[in-house]
Amino acid sequence: MFSKHHLLLLCFINYSGATPRSVTEKRGRDATLPCEFKARDISDLFLSRFSKNLLVCQNEDCKSKNDRVFKIGSCDVIINDLRLRDAGKYILRLHYTNDQRPRIREYQLHIKDEISVNTGEELKLDLLLINADKVETNSSGEWTEVWTRGHGVSSDRLTDSDGNLTINAFTSTDTGTYRVLDSEGQILITLTLTETGTGSMMTAERTTNGTEPHTAMVWILIGLSVLALLR
């Protein structure tokens, strides 16, 4: 017969192997990893990724200090100002006072983003994460692979360098949805590309507030022109 400790171990193994909870949020926003455990008598809280513990701020001043990972409420964890490289699996472990069994939650964080691109531009996409296994697009109406780990890109119009997937001379055929999958087939990133018109050869990298560099420069030039007229 199983002893009490054997039963506890069996429950722990079954629980830790549960399907990760899916959390989807847009780039630049905050993602909440809900723990859904009882709040009383929690002694320790740990969040890990790639087998490394992440520093979780656990006091009331966390958000004002601009900490990107912090606890809110009893044990929910917030990841602030999402970046594409935050996508992937997270494990939350809770320890209660006078209870040696950890409580475990697993999460799969899926991040979405949208980019509008001028025709002819060079578009550099920060998609090739350390946990990425393949990149697919439905530009042709069905999902096709454009990059796979170990094999690289599937087209001469694409390049793979320093974790970036670059589309050379963007055209209307490049519009559509791109998704990044891990080795288990879980979606890490979903990116929607749309065409805005004809532009010069530039790198369409987004600034931290979501404004494309060439758009920001246009507004600066307009502002300078207005100031000159007012003098």
Residue frames as a rotation matrix with the C-alpha (Angstrom) as fourth column:
MET 1
0.568 0.823 0.000 0.00
0.823 -0.568 0.000 0.00
0.000 0.000 -1.000 0.00
PHE 2
-0.044 -0.551 0.833 1.05
0.437 -0.760 -0.480 3.58
0.898 0.343 0.274 -0.58
SER 3
-0.336 -0.127 -0.933 2.11
0.918 -0.265 -0.294 5.61
-0.210 -0.956 0.206 2.41
LYS 4
0.650 0.580 -0.491 0.96
0.520 -0.811 -0.269 9.20
-0.554 -0.080 -0.829 2.95
HIS 5
0.001 -0.749 -0.662 4.27
-0.266 -0.638 0.722 10.50
-0.964 0.175 -0.200 1.56
HIS 6
-0.764 -0.245 0.597 3.96
0.429 0.498 0.754 8.33
-0.482 0.832 -0.275 -1.57
LEU 7
0.154 0.920 0.360 0.48
0.969 -0.069 -0.238 9.70
-0.194 0.385 -0.902 -2.23
LEU 8
0.618 0.015 -0.786 1.68
0.129 -0.988 0.083 13.27
-0.775 -0.153 -0.613 -1.80
LEU 9
-0.461 -0.868 -0.184 4.57
-0.165 -0.120 0.979 12.65
-0.872 0.482 -0.088 -4.18
LEU 10
-0.565 0.322 0.760 2.21
0.775 0.523 0.354 11.10
-0.284 0.789 -0.545 -6.74
CYS 11
0.560 0.816 -0.145 -0.13
0.742 -0.572 -0.350 14.10
-0.368 0.089 -0.926 -6.52
PHE 12
0.303 -0.536 -0.788 2.80
-0.155 -0.843 0.515 16.47
-0.940 -0.034 -0.338 -6.94
ILE 13
-0.734 -0.603 0.313 4.08
0.159 0.296 0.942 14.64
-0.661 0.741 -0.121 -10.06
ASN 14
-0.206 0.745 0.634 0.62
0.969 0.244 0.027 14.62
-0.134 0.620 -0.773 -11.63
TYR 15
0.683 0.516 -0.518 0.07
0.505 -0.845 -0.176 18.27
-0.528 -0.141 -0.837 -10.85
SER 16
0.024 -0.779 -0.627 3.45
-0.181 -0.620 0.763 19.49
-0.983 0.095 -0.156 -12.08
GLY 17
-0.814 -0.330 0.479 2.84
0.341 0.396 0.853 17.77
-0.471 0.857 -0.210 -15.42
ALA 18
0.209 0.977 -0.044 -0.42
0.598 -0.163 -0.785 19.66
-0.774 0.138 -0.618 -16.02
THR 19
0.121 -0.077 0.990 -0.94
0.949 -0.283 -0.138 21.59
0.291 0.956 0.039 -19.24
PRO 20
-0.798 -0.470 -0.376 0.45
0.563 -0.804 -0.190 25.16
-0.213 -0.364 0.907 -18.95
ARG 21
0.297 0.892 -0.340 -2.13
0.670 -0.448 -0.592 27.92
-0.681 -0.052 -0.731 -18.68
SER 22
-0.223 -0.339 0.914 -2.16
0.940 -0.323 0.110 30.08
0.258 0.884 0.391 -21.81
VAL 23
0.268 0.226 -0.936 -1.72
0.491 -0.868 -0.069 33.84
-0.829 -0.441 -0.344 -21.32
THR 24
-0.087 -0.220 0.972 -1.96
0.981 -0.187 0.046 36.14
0.171 0.957 0.232 -24.36
GLU 25
0.523 0.213 -0.826 -1.16
0.432 -0.901 0.040 39.85
-0.735 -0.377 -0.563 -24.37
LYS 26
0.881 -0.162 0.444 0.05
0.349 -0.412 -0.842 42.55
0.319 0.897 -0.306 -26.77
ARG 27
-0.107 -0.994 -0.027 3.61
0.920 -0.089 -0.382 43.82
0.377 -0.066 0.924 -26.94
GLY 28
-0.645 -0.241 0.726 4.17
0.062 -0.963 -0.264 46.85
0.762 -0.125 0.636 -24.70
ARG 29
0.338 0.823 0.456 1.34
-0.567 -0.209 0.797 45.97
0.751 -0.529 0.396 -22.31
ASP 30
-0.482 -0.441 0.757 1.40
-0.875 0.283 -0.393 44.13
-0.041 -0.852 -0.522 -18.97
ALA 31
-0.094 0.411 -0.907 0.75
-0.286 0.861 0.420 40.40
0.954 0.299 0.037 -18.67
THR 32
0.031 0.187 0.982 -0.78
-0.999 0.010 0.030 38.86
-0.004 -0.982 0.187 -15.53
LEU 33
-0.498 -0.194 -0.845 0.17
-0.198 0.974 -0.107 35.34
0.844 0.114 -0.524 -14.46
PRO 34
0.251 0.691 0.678 -2.68
-0.850 -0.178 0.496 34.40
0.463 -0.701 0.543 -12.06
CYS 35
-0.785 -0.620 -0.021 -1.70
-0.526 0.683 -0.507 31.96
0.329 -0.387 -0.861 -9.33
GLU 36
0.123 0.974 -0.190 -5.22
-0.618 0.226 0.753 31.18
0.776 0.025 0.630 -7.99
PHE 37
-0.315 -0.242 -0.918 -3.88
0.542 0.748 -0.383 29.75
0.779 -0.618 -0.104 -4.72
LYS 38
0.721 0.555 -0.414 -4.96
0.631 -0.282 0.722 30.62
0.284 -0.783 -0.554 -1.20
ALA 39
0.427 -0.538 0.726 -3.32
-0.131 -0.832 -0.540 33.80
0.895 0.136 -0.426 0.01
ARG 40
0.819 -0.024 0.573 -2.82
-0.566 -0.203 0.799 32.89
0.097 -0.979 -0.180 3.65
ASP 41
0.632 -0.603 0.487 0.51
-0.213 0.469 0.857 31.74
-0.745 -0.645 0.168 5.06
ILE 42
0.878 -0.433 0.203 2.55
0.333 0.248 -0.910 32.07
0.344 0.866 0.362 1.84
SER 43
0.629 -0.709 -0.320 6.20
0.293 -0.165 0.942 32.09
-0.720 -0.686 0.104 2.88
ASP 44
-0.474 -0.831 -0.291 8.00
-0.088 -0.284 0.955 32.24
-0.876 0.478 0.061 -0.48
LEU 45
0.765 0.638 0.093 7.17
0.074 0.057 -0.996 32.87
-0.640 0.768 -0.003 -4.14
PHE 46
-0.383 -0.921 -0.070 9.46
-0.094 -0.036 0.995 32.07
-0.919 0.388 -0.073 -7.07
LEU 47
0.829 0.528 -0.185 9.04
-0.229 0.019 -0.973 32.58
-0.511 0.849 0.137 -10.81
SER 48
-0.186 -0.944 0.273 11.42
-0.076 0.291 0.954 30.73
-0.980 0.157 -0.125 -13.11
ARG 49
0.889 0.314 -0.334 12.18
-0.347 -0.015 -0.938 30.61
-0.300 0.949 0.096 -16.82
PHE 50
0.529 -0.703 -0.475 14.74
-0.316 0.357 -0.879 28.44
0.788 0.615 -0.033 -18.61
SER 51
0.480 -0.251 -0.840 15.47
0.686 0.705 0.181 26.89
0.547 -0.663 0.511 -15.16
LYS 52
-0.713 -0.699 0.061 16.55
0.527 -0.591 -0.611 30.29
0.463 -0.403 0.790 -13.79
ASN 53
0.035 0.718 -0.695 14.73
0.957 -0.225 -0.184 32.20
-0.289 -0.659 -0.695 -11.05
LEU 54
-0.148 0.023 0.989 13.50
0.519 -0.849 0.098 35.66
0.842 0.528 0.113 -12.00
LEU 55
-0.927 -0.195 -0.321 13.68
0.376 -0.489 -0.787 38.47
-0.003 -0.850 0.526 -9.49
VAL 56
-0.056 0.977 0.204 10.11
0.650 -0.120 0.751 39.18
0.758 0.175 -0.628 -8.37
CYS 57
-0.853 -0.167 0.495 9.57
-0.180 -0.796 -0.578 42.44
0.491 -0.582 0.648 -6.50
GLN 58
-0.308 0.726 -0.614 7.15
0.683 0.618 0.389 41.78
0.663 -0.300 -0.686 -3.62
ASN 59
-0.552 0.180 -0.814 6.38
0.663 -0.498 -0.559 45.14
-0.506 -0.848 0.155 -1.99
GLU 60
0.417 0.897 -0.145 3.98
0.651 -0.407 -0.640 48.02
-0.634 0.173 -0.754 -2.65
ASP 61
0.340 -0.350 -0.873 6.60
-0.377 -0.901 0.214 50.18
-0.861 0.256 -0.439 -4.38
CYS 62
-0.154 -0.485 0.861 7.34
0.504 0.711 0.490 47.69
-0.850 0.509 0.135 -7.17
LYS 63
0.419 0.394 0.818 5.54
0.905 -0.109 -0.411 49.46
-0.073 0.913 -0.402 -10.00
SER 64
0.987 -0.051 -0.149 6.84
-0.046 -0.998 0.041 52.90
-0.151 -0.033 -0.988 -9.03
LYS 65
0.206 -0.976 0.072 10.39
-0.331 -0.001 0.944 51.50
-0.921 -0.218 -0.323 -9.16
ASN 66
0.366 0.048 -0.929 9.79
-0.930 -0.027 -0.367 50.32
-0.043 0.998 0.035 -12.75
ASP 67
-0.586 -0.458 0.668 10.47
-0.445 0.871 0.207 46.69
-0.677 -0.176 -0.715 -11.86
ARG 68
-0.503 0.365 -0.783 9.39
-0.807 0.126 0.577 44.57
0.310 0.922 0.231 -14.82
VAL 69
-0.203 0.420 -0.885 8.39
0.148 0.906 0.396 41.49
0.968 -0.051 -0.247 -12.77
PHE 70
-0.852 -0.071 0.519 6.44
-0.462 -0.365 -0.808 42.00
0.247 -0.928 0.278 -9.56
LYS 71
-0.712 0.608 -0.351 3.79
0.682 0.718 -0.140 40.44
0.167 -0.339 -0.926 -7.33
ILE 72
-0.694 0.600 0.399 0.33
-0.556 -0.798 0.233 41.94
0.458 -0.060 0.887 -7.05
GLY 73
0.448 0.891 0.075 -2.41
-0.701 0.298 0.648 40.92
0.555 -0.343 0.758 -4.63
SER 74
0.787 -0.079 0.612 -1.81
-0.450 0.605 0.657 37.64
-0.422 -0.793 0.441 -2.82
CYS 75
-0.002 -0.829 0.559 0.39
0.046 0.558 0.828 35.89
-0.999 0.027 0.038 -5.38
ASP 76
0.854 0.253 0.455 -0.40
0.464 0.028 -0.885 37.00
-0.237 0.967 -0.093 -8.96
VAL 77
-0.171 -0.964 -0.203 2.70
0.523 -0.264 0.810 37.99
-0.835 0.032 0.550 -10.93
ILE 78
0.881 0.398 -0.256 2.83
0.052 -0.619 -0.783 40.91
-0.470 0.677 -0.566 -13.39
ILE 79
-0.206 -0.894 0.397 5.33
0.850 0.037 0.525 41.13
-0.484 0.446 0.753 -16.26
ASN 80
0.438 0.389 -0.811 5.47
0.187 -0.921 -0.341 44.81
-0.880 -0.002 -0.476 -17.15
ASP 81
0.354 -0.278 -0.893 6.03
-0.758 -0.644 -0.100 46.40
-0.547 0.713 -0.439 -20.61
LEU 82
0.568 -0.043 0.822 6.07
0.169 0.984 -0.065 43.15
-0.806 0.175 0.566 -22.60
ARG 83
-0.101 -0.649 -0.754 8.80
-0.894 -0.272 0.355 42.54
-0.435 0.710 -0.553 -25.14
LEU 84
0.522 0.337 -0.784 8.77
-0.738 0.638 -0.218 39.86
0.427 0.692 0.582 -27.80
ARG 85
-0.322 -0.779 -0.538 11.59
-0.331 0.625 -0.707 38.03
0.887 -0.050 -0.459 -26.03
ASP 86
-0.571 0.215 0.792 9.39
-0.802 0.060 -0.594 37.58
-0.175 -0.975 0.138 -22.96
ALA 87
0.390 0.812 -0.434 7.34
-0.882 0.465 0.079 34.95
0.266 0.352 0.897 -24.82
GLY 88
-0.395 -0.516 -0.760 7.53
-0.346 0.850 -0.397 31.37
0.851 0.107 -0.514 -23.62
LYS 89
0.375 0.531 -0.760 7.03
0.373 0.664 0.648 29.11
0.849 -0.526 0.051 -20.62
TYR 90
-0.353 -0.392 0.850 7.10
-0.651 -0.549 -0.523 30.27
0.672 -0.738 -0.062 -16.98
ILE 91
-0.027 0.303 -0.953 6.85
0.529 0.813 0.243 28.25
0.848 -0.497 -0.182 -13.77
LEU 92
-0.024 0.123 0.992 5.47
-0.679 -0.730 0.074 29.75
0.734 -0.672 0.101 -10.55
ARG 93
-0.207 -0.100 -0.973 6.30
0.516 0.834 -0.196 28.02
0.831 -0.542 -0.121 -7.24
LEU 94
0.209 0.344 0.916 4.68
-0.631 -0.668 0.395 28.88
0.748 -0.660 0.078 -3.93
HIS 95
-0.536 -0.351 -0.768 5.71
0.391 0.703 -0.594 27.67
0.748 -0.619 -0.240 -0.48
TYR 96
0.481 0.763 0.431 3.42
-0.200 -0.383 0.902 27.81
0.853 -0.521 -0.031 2.53
THR 97
-0.342 -0.523 0.781 4.43
-0.874 -0.128 -0.469 28.05
0.345 -0.843 -0.413 6.16
ASN 98
-0.345 0.119 0.931 4.44
-0.648 0.687 -0.328 24.61
-0.679 -0.717 -0.160 7.84
ASP 99
0.760 0.519 0.391 3.92
-0.064 0.658 -0.750 22.83
-0.646 0.545 0.534 4.49
GLN 100
-0.216 -0.975 0.053 6.86
-0.110 0.078 0.991 21.38
-0.970 0.208 -0.125 2.59
ARG 101
-0.065 0.243 0.968 4.91
0.871 0.487 -0.064 20.75
-0.487 0.839 -0.243 -0.61
PRO 102
-0.833 -0.186 -0.521 5.38
-0.050 -0.913 0.406 23.51
-0.551 0.364 0.751 -3.22
ARG 103
0.364 0.914 0.180 2.35
0.365 0.039 -0.930 24.65
-0.857 0.404 -0.319 -5.19
ILE 104
-0.689 -0.722 0.059 3.16
0.242 -0.153 0.958 24.93
-0.683 0.675 0.280 -8.88
ARG 105
0.623 0.774 -0.113 1.61
0.127 -0.243 -0.962 26.76
-0.772 0.585 -0.249 -11.82
GLU 106
-0.531 -0.748 0.399 2.93
0.569 0.034 0.821 26.69
-0.628 0.663 0.408 -15.40
TYR 107
0.472 0.642 -0.604 2.17
-0.010 -0.681 -0.732 29.37
-0.882 0.352 -0.315 -17.98
GLN 108
-0.251 -0.479 0.841 2.68
0.923 0.142 0.357 29.73
-0.290 0.866 0.406 -21.72
LEU 109
0.084 0.223 -0.971 3.03
0.138 -0.968 -0.210 33.45
-0.987 -0.116 -0.112 -22.52
HIS 110
-0.100 0.041 0.994 1.96
0.985 0.148 0.093 34.32
-0.143 0.988 -0.055 -26.08
ILE 111
-0.252 -0.098 -0.963 2.71
0.213 -0.976 0.044 37.86
-0.944 -0.194 0.267 -27.31
LYS 112
0.360 0.464 0.809 0.99
0.909 0.019 -0.416 39.62
-0.209 0.885 -0.415 -30.21
ASP 113
-0.309 -0.439 -0.844 2.17
0.165 -0.899 0.407 42.59
-0.937 -0.014 0.350 -32.26
GLU 114
0.640 0.502 0.581 1.25
0.692 -0.048 -0.721 44.51
-0.334 0.864 -0.378 -35.42
ILE 115
-0.325 -0.777 -0.539 3.53
0.225 -0.618 0.754 46.41
-0.918 0.124 0.376 -37.81
SER 116
0.858 0.506 0.093 2.71
0.248 -0.248 -0.936 48.53
-0.450 0.826 -0.338 -40.89
VAL 117
-0.134 -0.986 0.101 5.49
0.392 0.041 0.919 48.58
-0.910 0.163 0.381 -43.49
ASN 118
0.408 0.161 -0.899 6.18
-0.645 -0.646 -0.409 50.61
-0.646 0.746 -0.159 -46.62
THR 119
0.944 -0.051 0.326 6.79
0.262 0.716 -0.647 48.74
-0.201 0.696 0.689 -49.85
GLY 120
0.598 -0.782 0.175 10.50
0.075 -0.162 -0.984 48.41
0.798 0.601 -0.038 -50.60
GLU 121
0.408 -0.441 0.800 11.64
-0.874 -0.442 0.202 48.72
0.264 -0.781 -0.566 -47.00
GLU 122
-0.379 -0.554 -0.741 13.99
-0.074 0.817 -0.573 46.32
0.923 -0.162 -0.350 -45.29
LEU 123
0.493 0.676 0.548 12.12
-0.667 -0.111 0.737 44.89
0.559 -0.728 0.396 -42.29
LYS 124
-0.602 -0.741 -0.298 14.09
-0.259 0.534 -0.805 43.48
0.756 -0.407 -0.513 -39.37
LEU 125
0.487 0.867 0.106 12.02
-0.515 0.187 0.837 41.26
0.705 -0.462 0.537 -37.06
ASP 126
-0.537 -0.667 0.516 13.24
-0.792 0.190 -0.580 40.24
0.289 -0.720 -0.631 -33.62
LEU 127
0.483 0.872 -0.084 11.57
-0.838 0.488 0.244 36.83
0.254 -0.047 0.966 -33.79
LEU 128
0.323 -0.398 -0.859 14.29
-0.100 0.888 -0.449 34.19
0.941 0.231 0.247 -33.55
LEU 129
0.528 -0.008 0.849 14.13
-0.829 -0.222 0.514 33.65
0.184 -0.975 -0.124 -29.80
ILE 130
-0.567 -0.802 0.187 16.31
-0.823 0.539 -0.183 31.15
0.046 -0.258 -0.965 -27.97
ASN 131
-0.552 0.454 0.699 13.22
-0.123 0.785 -0.607 28.96
-0.825 -0.421 -0.378 -27.53
ALA 132
0.319 0.660 -0.680 11.96
-0.796 -0.203 -0.571 29.37
-0.515 0.723 0.460 -31.12
ASP 133
-0.196 -0.329 0.924 11.84
0.152 0.920 0.360 26.23
-0.969 0.211 -0.130 -33.27
LYS 134
-0.538 0.044 0.842 10.15
0.841 0.092 0.533 27.54
-0.054 0.995 -0.087 -36.41
VAL 135
-0.555 0.424 -0.716 8.52
-0.230 -0.905 -0.358 30.61
-0.799 -0.034 0.600 -37.97
GLU 136
-0.492 0.496 0.716 5.45
0.831 0.513 0.215 30.21
-0.261 0.701 -0.664 -40.17
THR 137
-0.768 0.326 -0.551 3.40
-0.353 -0.934 -0.059 32.62
-0.534 0.149 0.832 -42.29
ASN 138
-0.118 0.798 0.591 -0.03
0.643 0.515 -0.567 32.46
-0.757 0.312 -0.574 -43.91
SER 139
-0.401 -0.121 -0.908 0.84
-0.385 -0.877 0.287 35.06
-0.831 0.465 0.305 -46.57
SER 140
-0.908 -0.005 -0.420 -0.04
-0.401 0.311 0.862 32.54
0.126 0.950 -0.284 -49.29
GLY 141
0.019 0.997 -0.077 -3.35
-0.823 0.059 0.565 31.54
0.568 0.053 0.821 -47.66
GLU 142
0.876 0.179 -0.449 -2.01
0.084 0.859 0.505 28.54
0.476 -0.480 0.737 -45.76
TRP 143
0.772 -0.591 0.235 0.66
-0.461 -0.264 0.847 28.12
-0.438 -0.762 -0.476 -43.08
THR 144
0.785 -0.613 -0.094 4.13
0.301 0.510 -0.806 27.61
0.542 0.604 0.584 -44.55
GLU 145
0.596 -0.646 -0.476 7.52
0.621 -0.004 0.784 27.56
-0.509 -0.763 0.399 -42.85
VAL 146
0.886 -0.363 0.287 9.86
-0.046 -0.685 -0.727 30.47
0.461 0.631 -0.624 -43.58
TRP 147
-0.110 -0.942 0.318 12.50
-0.772 -0.120 -0.624 29.60
0.626 -0.314 -0.714 -40.95
THR 148
0.911 0.296 -0.287 13.37
-0.052 0.773 0.633 26.47
0.409 -0.562 0.719 -38.95
ARG 149
0.544 -0.735 0.405 16.05
-0.740 -0.193 0.644 25.95
-0.395 -0.650 -0.649 -36.35
GLY 150
0.029 -0.658 0.753 19.02
0.021 0.753 0.658 24.12
-0.999 -0.003 0.035 -37.82
HIS 151
-0.018 0.036 0.999 17.98
0.940 0.341 0.004 24.84
-0.340 0.939 -0.040 -41.42
GLY 152
-0.794 -0.349 -0.497 17.59
0.256 -0.935 0.247 28.62
-0.551 0.069 0.832 -41.49
VAL 153
-0.202 0.732 -0.650 15.45
-0.559 -0.632 -0.538 30.59
-0.805 0.255 0.536 -43.96
SER 154
-0.026 0.316 0.948 13.49
0.527 0.810 -0.256 29.13
-0.850 0.493 -0.188 -46.86
SER 155
0.804 0.340 0.488 13.83
0.594 -0.405 -0.696 32.07
-0.039 0.849 -0.527 -49.28
ASP 156
-0.219 -0.925 0.312 16.62
0.935 -0.290 -0.204 34.20
0.279 0.247 0.928 -50.76
ARG 157
0.037 0.325 0.945 14.59
0.116 -0.941 0.319 37.28
0.993 0.097 -0.073 -49.80
LEU 158
0.941 0.285 0.181 15.00
-0.162 -0.092 0.983 36.43
0.297 -0.954 -0.040 -46.12
THR 159
-0.122 -0.984 -0.133 18.12
-0.144 0.150 -0.978 36.54
0.982 -0.100 -0.160 -43.96
ASP 160
0.865 0.291 -0.410 18.80
0.301 0.354 0.885 35.18
0.403 -0.889 0.219 -40.48
SER 161
-0.179 -0.965 0.190 21.26
0.377 -0.245 -0.893 37.17
0.908 -0.089 0.408 -38.38
ASP 162
-0.916 -0.352 0.195 21.76
-0.030 -0.423 -0.905 37.89
0.401 -0.835 0.377 -34.65
GLY 163
-0.726 0.667 -0.167 18.33
0.490 0.330 -0.807 36.62
-0.483 -0.668 -0.567 -33.67
ASN 164
-0.197 0.649 -0.735 16.57
-0.468 -0.721 -0.511 38.68
-0.861 0.243 0.446 -36.33
LEU 165
-0.189 0.244 0.951 14.58
0.816 0.578 0.014 37.51
-0.547 0.779 -0.308 -39.33
THR 166
-0.421 -0.086 -0.903 14.97
-0.188 -0.966 0.180 40.17
-0.887 0.245 0.391 -42.04
ILE 167
0.408 0.576 0.708 12.68
0.722 0.272 -0.637 40.62
-0.560 0.771 -0.305 -45.05
ASN 168
-0.647 -0.721 -0.248 14.62
0.354 -0.573 0.739 42.30
-0.675 0.390 0.626 -47.84
ALA 169
-0.935 0.291 -0.203 12.61
-0.345 -0.610 0.713 44.82
0.084 0.737 0.671 -49.93
PHE 170
-0.624 0.752 0.213 9.14
0.155 0.387 -0.909 44.31
-0.766 -0.534 -0.358 -48.43
THR 171
-0.885 0.430 -0.176 6.33
-0.273 -0.176 0.946 43.65
0.376 0.885 0.274 -50.94
SER 172
-0.088 0.958 0.272 2.58
-0.978 -0.135 0.158 43.07
0.188 -0.253 0.949 -50.72
THR 173
0.352 0.202 -0.914 3.18
-0.258 0.959 0.112 39.31
0.900 0.197 0.390 -50.85
ASP 174
-0.656 -0.663 -0.359 4.93
0.212 0.295 -0.932 39.57
0.724 -0.688 -0.052 -47.48
THR 175
-0.436 0.570 0.696 1.81
-0.834 -0.547 -0.075 40.86
0.338 -0.613 0.714 -45.72
GLY 176
0.283 0.609 -0.741 -0.13
-0.143 0.791 0.595 38.53
0.948 -0.063 0.311 -43.44
THR 177
0.786 0.070 0.614 0.31
-0.617 0.021 0.787 36.81
0.042 -0.997 0.060 -40.11
TYR 178
-0.066 -0.858 -0.509 3.58
-0.333 0.500 -0.799 35.35
0.941 0.117 -0.319 -38.90
ARG 179
0.837 0.324 0.441 3.81
-0.516 0.198 0.834 33.06
0.183 -0.925 0.333 -35.90
VAL 180
-0.276 -0.960 -0.058 6.74
-0.742 0.250 -0.622 31.73
0.611 -0.129 -0.781 -33.92
LEU 181
0.806 0.561 -0.190 6.45
-0.365 0.722 0.588 28.21
0.467 -0.404 0.786 -32.45
ASP 182
0.031 -0.788 0.615 8.55
-0.961 0.146 0.235 26.40
-0.275 -0.598 -0.752 -29.87
SER 183
-0.787 -0.477 -0.391 9.68
-0.582 0.786 0.210 22.77
0.207 0.393 -0.896 -30.10
GLU 184
-0.794 0.566 0.221 6.38
0.295 0.677 -0.674 21.61
-0.531 -0.470 -0.705 -28.56
GLY 185
-0.541 0.582 0.607 4.28
0.724 -0.046 0.689 23.47
0.429 0.812 -0.396 -31.14
GLN 186
0.227 0.589 -0.775 3.21
0.868 -0.483 -0.113 26.16
-0.441 -0.647 -0.621 -28.65
ILE 187
0.436 -0.003 0.900 2.78
0.634 -0.709 -0.309 29.66
0.639 0.705 -0.308 -30.12
LEU 188
-0.267 -0.628 -0.731 5.29
0.929 -0.371 -0.021 32.16
-0.258 -0.684 0.682 -28.75
ILE 189
-0.608 -0.018 -0.793 4.62
-0.065 -0.995 0.072 35.21
-0.791 0.096 0.604 -30.96
THR 190
0.122 0.617 0.777 1.93
0.945 0.167 -0.281 36.21
-0.304 0.769 -0.563 -33.45
LEU 191
-0.512 -0.400 -0.760 2.89
0.137 -0.912 0.388 39.14
-0.848 0.094 0.522 -35.68
THR 192
0.456 0.715 0.531 0.61
0.744 0.022 -0.668 40.79
-0.489 0.699 -0.522 -38.24
LEU 193
-0.649 -0.703 -0.290 2.28
0.338 -0.608 0.718 42.70
-0.682 0.368 0.633 -41.11
THR 194
0.554 0.803 0.219 0.35
0.633 -0.236 -0.737 45.17
-0.541 0.547 -0.639 -43.26
GLU 195
-0.406 -0.665 0.627 1.42
0.913 -0.319 0.253 47.33
0.031 0.675 0.737 -46.20
THR 196
0.133 0.434 -0.891 1.14
0.525 -0.793 -0.309 51.12
-0.841 -0.426 -0.333 -45.96
GLY 197
0.934 0.168 -0.316 2.52
-0.153 -0.609 -0.778 52.27
-0.323 0.775 -0.543 -49.34
THR 198
0.633 -0.749 0.195 5.77
0.581 0.293 -0.759 52.86
0.511 0.594 0.621 -51.17
GLY 199
0.935 -0.350 -0.064 8.85
-0.188 -0.638 0.746 53.95
-0.302 -0.686 -0.662 -49.24
SER 200
0.351 -0.900 -0.257 12.62
-0.799 -0.145 -0.583 54.12
0.488 0.410 -0.771 -49.37
MET 201
0.278 -0.344 -0.897 14.97
0.260 0.926 -0.275 51.37
0.924 -0.157 0.347 -48.28
MET 202
-0.150 -0.267 0.952 14.90
-0.819 -0.505 -0.271 51.66
0.553 -0.821 -0.143 -44.50
THR 203
-0.795 -0.080 -0.601 14.91
0.238 0.871 -0.430 49.37
0.558 -0.485 -0.673 -41.52
ALA 204
0.025 0.916 0.401 11.41
-0.386 -0.361 0.849 49.25
0.922 -0.176 0.344 -40.07
GLU 205
-0.557 -0.231 -0.797 12.27
0.627 0.512 -0.587 48.89
0.544 -0.827 -0.140 -36.42
ARG 206
0.499 0.845 0.192 9.76
0.420 -0.429 0.800 50.09
0.758 -0.318 -0.569 -33.85
THR 207
-0.523 -0.574 0.631 10.70
-0.315 -0.558 -0.768 52.59
0.792 -0.600 0.111 -31.15
THR 208
-0.961 0.055 -0.270 9.71
0.260 0.506 -0.822 51.95
0.091 -0.861 -0.501 -27.53
ASN 209
-0.550 0.811 -0.201 6.43
-0.304 -0.418 -0.856 53.84
-0.778 -0.409 0.476 -27.88
GLY 210
0.013 0.578 0.816 5.38
0.545 0.680 -0.491 51.95
-0.839 0.451 -0.306 -31.03
THR 211
0.791 0.238 -0.564 6.18
-0.257 -0.707 -0.659 54.75
-0.555 0.666 -0.498 -33.52
GLU 212
0.609 -0.596 0.523 8.28
0.786 0.539 -0.301 53.84
-0.103 0.595 0.797 -36.53
PRO 213
-0.162 -0.803 -0.574 11.51
0.666 -0.518 0.536 55.92
-0.728 -0.296 0.619 -36.81
HIS 214
-0.810 -0.180 0.558 10.74
0.569 -0.471 0.674 57.40
0.142 0.864 0.484 -40.23
THR 215
0.207 0.956 0.208 7.26
0.722 -0.292 0.627 58.50
0.661 0.020 -0.750 -39.05
ALA 216
0.524 -0.085 -0.848 8.75
0.746 -0.434 0.505 60.22
-0.410 -0.897 -0.164 -36.01
MET 217
-0.571 -0.817 -0.085 11.25
0.636 -0.505 0.583 62.08
-0.519 0.279 0.808 -38.23
VAL 218
-0.433 0.497 0.752 8.41
0.671 -0.379 0.637 63.41
0.602 0.780 -0.170 -40.44
TRP 219
0.649 0.727 -0.226 6.64
0.674 -0.411 0.614 64.89
0.354 -0.551 -0.756 -37.40
ILE 220
0.143 -0.691 -0.709 9.89
0.719 -0.420 0.554 66.49
-0.680 -0.589 0.436 -36.21
LEU 221
-0.778 -0.459 0.430 10.40
0.623 -0.471 0.624 68.17
-0.084 0.753 0.652 -39.60
ILE 222
0.009 0.872 0.490 6.81
0.668 -0.370 0.646 69.42
0.744 0.321 -0.585 -39.62
GLY 223
0.662 0.231 -0.713 7.25
0.740 -0.356 0.571 70.86
-0.122 -0.906 -0.406 -36.13
LEU 224
-0.317 -0.870 -0.378 10.44
0.670 -0.487 0.561 72.68
-0.672 -0.075 0.737 -37.11
SER 225
-0.657 0.124 0.743 8.70
0.647 -0.412 0.641 74.14
0.386 0.903 0.191 -40.18
VAL 226
0.436 0.899 0.032 5.82
0.698 -0.360 0.620 75.47
0.569 -0.248 -0.784 -38.07
LEU 227
0.438 -0.352 -0.827 8.21
0.716 -0.420 0.558 77.08
-0.544 -0.836 0.068 -35.59
ALA 228
-0.650 -0.736 0.188 10.09
0.675 -0.447 0.586 78.77
-0.348 0.508 0.788 -38.45
LEU 229
-0.324 0.624 0.711 6.84
0.636 -0.413 0.652 80.27
0.700 0.664 -0.263 -39.80
LEU 230
0.650 0.645 -0.403 5.88
0.707 -0.318 0.631 81.61
0.279 -0.695 -0.662 -36.37
ARG 231
-0.099 -0.785 -0.612 9.14
0.856 -0.380 0.350 83.54
-0.507 -0.490 0.710 -35.94
